[in-house]
């Protein structure tokens, strides 16, 4: 495999980096909020949504993406006792909705194919909050898995979720590389960009043009791209840094 300069591997996040699941998450969230609001018979919808979003953000800021944990916290806020089995059923339905509405970005497959001829590829993605192994959405895209030498699902098997440095370390260990020899590409500034940089890797922030969201307003020297095929010029980006 040919090498150029110091970069030997490109590592990727999964959701909103290789696949577009924005519509899936929007639909799953609406369905979950509707179920959660109706089950205990709450009356003030706007107050409920404000509480729901606040608790969701607090959990996300702690890298806890379990929908079951989120919904339990909402019930507890209203001094209500949730039905654990019901929440597990809702959680399964939530992720099935996300899966059914996740699609590859148009350029994903071709970019991975091209990059794999020059670099080792790895993936570091956070678990969806479910404890069982093998539940992550990557299994829905077996054609992608063949491009990656190492896939780390952080949050499973006692691996802490990003931005903890451990999943980055494990991926590099599997590739037998130093942090300075790898670039990590992700869409989340705190979890992906800062997490990778804190672990010693180069980072590229993907703000994909297909994704409609409010991006954090931060001052950063990190390269920002709006399409995955911009990574074909990765050596120039790293040289700029």
MARVEX-732768 format. One record per residue (C-alpha): x, y, z; residue number from 0. Coordinates in pm, 1 decimal. Layout:
BEGIN
u = X, v = Y, w = Z, lolo = NUM .
...
END
This chain:
BEGIN
u = 0.0, v = 0.0, w = 0.0, lolo = 0 .
u = 149.8, v = 334.9, w = -104.6, lolo = 1 .
u = 216.6, v = 602.0, w = 160.5, lolo = 2 .
u = 240.0, v = 975.4, w = 124.5, lolo = 3 .
u = 410.7, v = 1190.8, w = 384.9, lolo = 4 .
u = 341.8, v = 1117.3, w = 750.3, lolo = 5 .
u = -27.7, v = 1022.9, w = 741.2, lolo = 6 .
u = -78.8, v = 649.1, w = 743.9, lolo = 7 .
u = -441.1, v = 614.3, w = 852.5, lolo = 8 .
u = -772.2, v = 795.9, w = 829.9, lolo = 9 .
u = -1024.4, v = 719.7, w = 1101.8, lolo = 10 .
u = -1394.4, v = 800.5, w = 1082.9, lolo = 11 .
u = -1694.3, v = 858.6, w = 1299.3, lolo = 12 .
u = -2010.5, v = 691.2, w = 1165.1, lolo = 13 .
u = -2338.1, v = 881.7, w = 1208.4, lolo = 14 .
u = -2360.4, v = 1211.0, w = 1018.3, lolo = 15 .
u = -2007.5, v = 1143.5, w = 893.5, lolo = 16 .
u = -2050.1, v = 845.1, w = 662.3, lolo = 17 .
u = -2429.5, v = 819.8, w = 673.3, lolo = 18 .
u = -2706.4, v = 1077.3, w = 687.3, lolo = 19 .
u = -2948.4, v = 986.8, w = 964.6, lolo = 20 .
u = -3088.4, v = 1334.5, w = 1028.5, lolo = 21 .
u = -3437.7, v = 1246.8, w = 905.3, lolo = 22 .
u = -3430.1, v = 921.6, w = 1099.3, lolo = 23 .
u = -3343.4, v = 1097.0, w = 1424.4, lolo = 24 .
u = -3606.7, v = 1365.3, w = 1370.0, lolo = 25 .
u = -3874.8, v = 1104.6, w = 1306.9, lolo = 26 .
u = -3763.4, v = 883.2, w = 1596.5, lolo = 27 .
u = -3753.5, v = 1180.5, w = 1833.7, lolo = 28 .
u = -4103.2, v = 1293.7, w = 1740.3, lolo = 29 .
u = -4240.8, v = 942.8, w = 1791.3, lolo = 30 .
u = -4061.0, v = 906.3, w = 2126.1, lolo = 31 .
u = -4176.4, v = 1243.3, w = 2254.4, lolo = 32 .
u = -4533.6, v = 1165.3, w = 2155.8, lolo = 33 .
u = -4526.0, v = 830.9, w = 2341.6, lolo = 34 .
u = -4357.0, v = 979.5, w = 2645.2, lolo = 35 .
u = -4597.4, v = 1271.1, w = 2671.6, lolo = 36 .
u = -4905.7, v = 1051.4, w = 2634.4, lolo = 37 .
u = -4808.4, v = 763.8, w = 2865.5, lolo = 38 .
u = -4820.2, v = 945.5, w = 3201.9, lolo = 39 .
u = -5097.1, v = 1175.8, w = 3081.4, lolo = 40 .
u = -4908.6, v = 1505.3, w = 3100.9, lolo = 41 .
u = -5093.9, v = 1825.3, w = 3011.9, lolo = 42 .
u = -4843.5, v = 2102.9, w = 2931.7, lolo = 43 .
u = -4678.8, v = 2004.0, w = 2602.2, lolo = 44 .
u = -4439.0, v = 2299.5, w = 2572.9, lolo = 45 .
u = -4318.3, v = 2260.5, w = 2931.6, lolo = 46 .
u = -4265.9, v = 1890.7, w = 2866.3, lolo = 47 .
u = -4062.3, v = 1955.5, w = 2549.0, lolo = 48 .
u = -3846.5, v = 2211.9, w = 2727.2, lolo = 49 .
u = -3775.8, v = 1963.2, w = 3006.3, lolo = 50 .
u = -3714.1, v = 1679.0, w = 2761.6, lolo = 51 .
u = -3462.8, v = 1880.5, w = 2556.9, lolo = 52 .
u = -3282.0, v = 2005.7, w = 2865.7, lolo = 53 .
u = -3237.3, v = 1655.5, w = 3007.0, lolo = 54 .
u = -3132.7, v = 1521.0, w = 2665.8, lolo = 55 .
u = -2863.3, v = 1788.1, w = 2635.2, lolo = 56 .
u = -2736.4, v = 1720.5, w = 2987.3, lolo = 57 .
u = -2698.4, v = 1350.0, w = 2909.6, lolo = 58 .
u = -2538.2, v = 1413.3, w = 2570.2, lolo = 59 .
u = -2289.5, v = 1650.1, w = 2733.5, lolo = 60 .
u = -2188.1, v = 1353.8, w = 2950.8, lolo = 61 .
u = -2166.3, v = 1131.4, w = 2638.7, lolo = 62 .
u = -2467.4, v = 929.0, w = 2752.4, lolo = 63 .
u = -2674.8, v = 852.2, w = 2441.2, lolo = 64 .
u = -2906.5, v = 593.2, w = 2594.3, lolo = 65 .
u = -3265.7, v = 681.4, w = 2511.2, lolo = 66 .
u = -3383.5, v = 461.3, w = 2794.3, lolo = 67 .
u = -3173.5, v = 663.8, w = 3040.5, lolo = 68 .
u = -3313.1, v = 986.1, w = 2895.7, lolo = 69 .
u = -3671.7, v = 873.3, w = 2928.5, lolo = 70 .
u = -3614.9, v = 745.9, w = 3282.9, lolo = 71 .
u = -3482.3, v = 1088.3, w = 3380.6, lolo = 72 .
u = -3789.2, v = 1255.1, w = 3231.3, lolo = 73 .
u = -4022.2, v = 1026.7, w = 3427.2, lolo = 74 .
u = -3825.5, v = 1094.3, w = 3747.4, lolo = 75 .
u = -3847.4, v = 1468.9, w = 3688.6, lolo = 76 .
u = -4225.7, v = 1438.5, w = 3696.8, lolo = 77 .
u = -4205.7, v = 1209.0, w = 4004.0, lolo = 78 .
u = -4338.4, v = 919.0, w = 3798.5, lolo = 79 .
u = -4221.2, v = 558.2, w = 3793.4, lolo = 80 .
u = -4139.5, v = 426.7, w = 3444.2, lolo = 81 .
u = -4199.3, v = 74.4, w = 3318.7, lolo = 82 .
u = -3848.5, v = -52.6, w = 3228.4, lolo = 83 .
u = -3973.3, v = -310.2, w = 2979.3, lolo = 84 .
u = -4189.6, v = -50.1, w = 2806.1, lolo = 85 .
u = -3891.2, v = 183.2, w = 2775.3, lolo = 86 .
u = -3681.0, v = -97.8, w = 2628.4, lolo = 87 .
u = -3953.0, v = -158.9, w = 2369.3, lolo = 88 .
u = -3960.1, v = 210.4, w = 2285.9, lolo = 89 .
u = -3581.4, v = 219.5, w = 2261.5, lolo = 90 .
u = -3578.7, v = -69.7, w = 2014.2, lolo = 91 .
u = -3846.6, v = 102.7, w = 1806.0, lolo = 92 .
u = -3648.4, v = 428.2, w = 1821.3, lolo = 93 .
u = -3332.8, v = 275.5, w = 1672.9, lolo = 94 .
u = -3527.0, v = 77.3, w = 1414.6, lolo = 95 .
u = -3675.8, v = 407.8, w = 1296.0, lolo = 96 .
u = -3329.0, v = 563.5, w = 1276.4, lolo = 97 .
u = -3194.3, v = 261.9, w = 1086.1, lolo = 98 .
u = -3482.1, v = 264.2, w = 838.8, lolo = 99 .
u = -3417.4, v = 630.3, w = 762.9, lolo = 100 .
u = -3035.1, v = 625.7, w = 741.9, lolo = 101 .
u = -2869.4, v = 655.4, w = 402.1, lolo = 102 .
u = -2510.9, v = 682.2, w = 285.9, lolo = 103 .
u = -2392.7, v = 1023.8, w = 182.3, lolo = 104 .
u = -2368.3, v = 1015.9, w = -198.6, lolo = 105 .
u = -1988.3, v = 1019.3, w = -204.2, lolo = 106 .
u = -1919.3, v = 786.0, w = 90.5, lolo = 107 .
u = -1850.7, v = 456.9, w = -89.0, lolo = 108 .
u = -1629.1, v = 604.7, w = -359.3, lolo = 109 .
u = -1427.6, v = 807.8, w = -109.4, lolo = 110 .
u = -1365.8, v = 507.7, w = 115.0, lolo = 111 .
u = -1264.5, v = 298.1, w = -185.3, lolo = 112 .
u = -1020.0, v = 562.6, w = -303.2, lolo = 113 .
u = -870.2, v = 632.8, w = 38.5, lolo = 114 .
u = -830.6, v = 262.8, w = 119.1, lolo = 115 .
u = -580.0, v = 231.5, w = -166.1, lolo = 116 .
u = -351.5, v = 481.5, w = 8.6, lolo = 117 .
u = -426.5, v = 459.8, w = 380.6, lolo = 118 .
u = -535.9, v = 223.7, w = 653.4, lolo = 119 .
u = -895.9, v = 302.3, w = 747.4, lolo = 120 .
u = -1053.4, v = 273.6, w = 1090.7, lolo = 121 .
u = -1381.1, v = 366.2, w = 1254.2, lolo = 122 .
u = -1450.8, v = 490.0, w = 1606.3, lolo = 123 .
u = -1820.5, v = 537.9, w = 1675.8, lolo = 124 .
u = -2010.0, v = 574.6, w = 2000.4, lolo = 125 .
u = -2266.2, v = 314.3, w = 2094.2, lolo = 126 .
u = -2630.5, v = 407.4, w = 2060.0, lolo = 127 .
u = -2673.0, v = 362.2, w = 2432.0, lolo = 128 .
u = -2772.0, v = -3.3, w = 2415.3, lolo = 129 .
u = -2553.8, v = -238.1, w = 2616.8, lolo = 130 .
u = -2560.0, v = -540.8, w = 2386.9, lolo = 131 .
u = -2281.3, v = -577.5, w = 2132.4, lolo = 132 .
u = -2371.8, v = -590.3, w = 1765.6, lolo = 133 .
u = -2664.3, v = -346.9, w = 1785.6, lolo = 134 .
u = -2489.4, v = -53.2, w = 1620.9, lolo = 135 .
u = -2616.6, v = 71.9, w = 1284.5, lolo = 136 .
u = -2288.6, v = -6.5, w = 1106.3, lolo = 137 .
u = -2420.5, v = -362.3, w = 1066.4, lolo = 138 .
u = -2680.9, v = -220.4, w = 829.7, lolo = 139 .
u = -2404.9, v = -131.0, w = 583.3, lolo = 140 .
u = -2187.3, v = -442.2, w = 540.7, lolo = 141 .
u = -2045.3, v = -297.3, w = 219.9, lolo = 142 .
u = -1871.7, v = -32.0, w = 431.1, lolo = 143 .
u = -1729.2, v = -265.1, w = 691.6, lolo = 144 .
u = -1493.0, v = -423.9, w = 439.6, lolo = 145 .
u = -1298.1, v = -98.0, w = 406.3, lolo = 146 .
u = -1209.5, v = -76.5, w = 776.4, lolo = 147 .
u = -924.6, v = -267.8, w = 934.8, lolo = 148 .
u = -1040.5, v = -171.4, w = 1285.5, lolo = 149 .
u = -1390.5, v = -76.8, w = 1407.0, lolo = 150 .
u = -1432.2, v = 44.4, w = 1765.8, lolo = 151 .
u = -1783.9, v = 83.6, w = 1905.3, lolo = 152 .
u = -1713.5, v = 294.5, w = 2211.8, lolo = 153 .
u = -1957.8, v = 234.5, w = 2494.7, lolo = 154 .
u = -1965.9, v = -140.3, w = 2435.9, lolo = 155 .
u = -1749.9, v = -399.1, w = 2613.3, lolo = 156 .
u = -1641.5, v = -154.3, w = 2886.3, lolo = 157 .
u = -1488.6, v = 88.7, w = 2633.4, lolo = 158 .
u = -1572.9, v = 446.2, w = 2741.1, lolo = 159 .
u = -1742.9, v = 661.8, w = 2477.4, lolo = 160 .
u = -1573.9, v = 943.3, w = 2289.5, lolo = 161 .
u = -1440.2, v = 1199.2, w = 2372.2, lolo = 162 .
u = -1252.8, v = 976.2, w = 2617.4, lolo = 163 .
u = -907.9, v = 901.5, w = 2467.9, lolo = 164 .
u = -938.4, v = 525.6, w = 2523.5, lolo = 165 .
u = -1133.6, v = 436.1, w = 2204.6, lolo = 166 .
u = -885.4, v = 640.2, w = 1999.2, lolo = 167 .
u = -595.8, v = 460.4, w = 2168.7, lolo = 168 .
u = -751.0, v = 118.7, w = 2104.0, lolo = 169 .
u = -803.6, v = 193.0, w = 1735.8, lolo = 170 .
u = -446.3, v = 313.2, w = 1692.0, lolo = 171 .
u = -321.4, v = 8.8, w = 1881.1, lolo = 172 .
u = -511.7, v = -214.9, w = 1639.7, lolo = 173 .
u = -346.9, v = -36.6, w = 1347.5, lolo = 174 .
u = -4.7, v = -29.6, w = 1517.7, lolo = 175 .
u = 23.6, v = 346.0, w = 1464.6, lolo = 176 .
u = 115.5, v = 655.9, w = 1662.4, lolo = 177 .
u = -147.5, v = 931.6, w = 1709.3, lolo = 178 .
u = 50.0, v = 1170.9, w = 1488.6, lolo = 179 .
u = 20.7, v = 924.6, w = 1198.9, lolo = 180 .
u = -359.8, v = 934.9, w = 1189.6, lolo = 181 .
u = -639.0, v = 1177.1, w = 1104.3, lolo = 182 .
u = -983.7, v = 1151.0, w = 1260.0, lolo = 183 .
u = -1289.7, v = 1275.8, w = 1070.6, lolo = 184 .
u = -1615.3, v = 1348.9, w = 1250.8, lolo = 185 .
u = -1914.5, v = 1579.4, w = 1265.7, lolo = 186 .
u = -1934.3, v = 1654.7, w = 1639.1, lolo = 187 .
u = -1693.9, v = 1927.9, w = 1751.8, lolo = 188 .
u = -1674.1, v = 1829.8, w = 2119.8, lolo = 189 .
u = -1687.9, v = 1453.3, w = 2084.8, lolo = 190 .
u = -1500.6, v = 1397.9, w = 1758.4, lolo = 191 .
u = -1274.4, v = 1695.6, w = 1693.4, lolo = 192 .
u = -1173.4, v = 1780.0, w = 2050.0, lolo = 193 .
u = -1168.8, v = 1414.1, w = 2150.6, lolo = 194 .
u = -932.9, v = 1322.0, w = 1867.8, lolo = 195 .
u = -704.4, v = 1619.3, w = 1925.3, lolo = 196 .
u = -686.8, v = 1552.3, w = 2298.7, lolo = 197 .
u = -576.9, v = 1197.7, w = 2209.7, lolo = 198 .
u = -297.7, v = 1339.0, w = 1991.4, lolo = 199 .
u = -450.5, v = 1281.4, w = 1647.3, lolo = 200 .
u = -499.7, v = 1527.1, w = 1366.2, lolo = 201 .
u = -869.1, v = 1610.5, w = 1322.5, lolo = 202 .
u = -1096.5, v = 1718.0, w = 1039.9, lolo = 203 .
u = -1439.9, v = 1860.3, w = 1116.6, lolo = 204 .
u = -1708.3, v = 1749.1, w = 869.2, lolo = 205 .
u = -2002.3, v = 1989.6, w = 847.6, lolo = 206 .
u = -2172.5, v = 1806.8, w = 563.4, lolo = 207 .
u = -2372.0, v = 2025.4, w = 329.0, lolo = 208 .
u = -2654.8, v = 1768.7, w = 324.7, lolo = 209 .
u = -2708.5, v = 1803.8, w = 700.5, lolo = 210 .
u = -2928.1, v = 2082.7, w = 833.0, lolo = 211 .
u = -2829.3, v = 2162.0, w = 1192.5, lolo = 212 .
u = -2701.4, v = 2437.1, w = 1419.3, lolo = 213 .
u = -2325.1, v = 2393.7, w = 1424.4, lolo = 214 .
u = -2129.2, v = 2517.6, w = 1729.0, lolo = 215 .
u = -1991.4, v = 2866.8, w = 1679.8, lolo = 216 .
u = -1627.5, v = 2811.9, w = 1773.1, lolo = 217 .
u = -1294.4, v = 2955.5, w = 1666.8, lolo = 218 .
u = -1074.2, v = 2668.4, w = 1551.1, lolo = 219 .
u = -774.0, v = 2601.6, w = 1330.4, lolo = 220 .
u = -911.8, v = 2255.3, w = 1257.2, lolo = 221 .
u = -972.1, v = 2195.1, w = 885.0, lolo = 222 .
u = -1344.4, v = 2208.1, w = 805.0, lolo = 223 .
u = -1494.5, v = 2025.9, w = 507.0, lolo = 224 .
u = -1847.2, v = 2006.0, w = 369.7, lolo = 225 .
u = -1804.2, v = 1690.8, w = 159.8, lolo = 226 .
u = -1615.6, v = 1367.9, w = 218.3, lolo = 227 .
u = -1438.3, v = 1383.0, w = -116.7, lolo = 228 .
u = -1242.5, v = 1683.3, w = 11.5, lolo = 229 .
u = -1047.5, v = 1424.2, w = 210.6, lolo = 230 .
u = -877.3, v = 1318.9, w = -111.9, lolo = 231 .
u = -659.6, v = 1624.8, w = -47.9, lolo = 232 .
u = -587.1, v = 1524.7, w = 312.1, lolo = 233 .
u = -210.9, v = 1570.0, w = 289.2, lolo = 234 .
u = -252.1, v = 1939.0, w = 205.8, lolo = 235 .
u = -486.9, v = 1987.3, w = 502.8, lolo = 236 .
u = -236.1, v = 1832.4, w = 741.3, lolo = 237 .
u = 51.0, v = 2036.6, w = 598.2, lolo = 238 .
u = -149.3, v = 2353.4, w = 664.6, lolo = 239 .
u = -164.4, v = 2253.4, w = 1031.3, lolo = 240 .
END
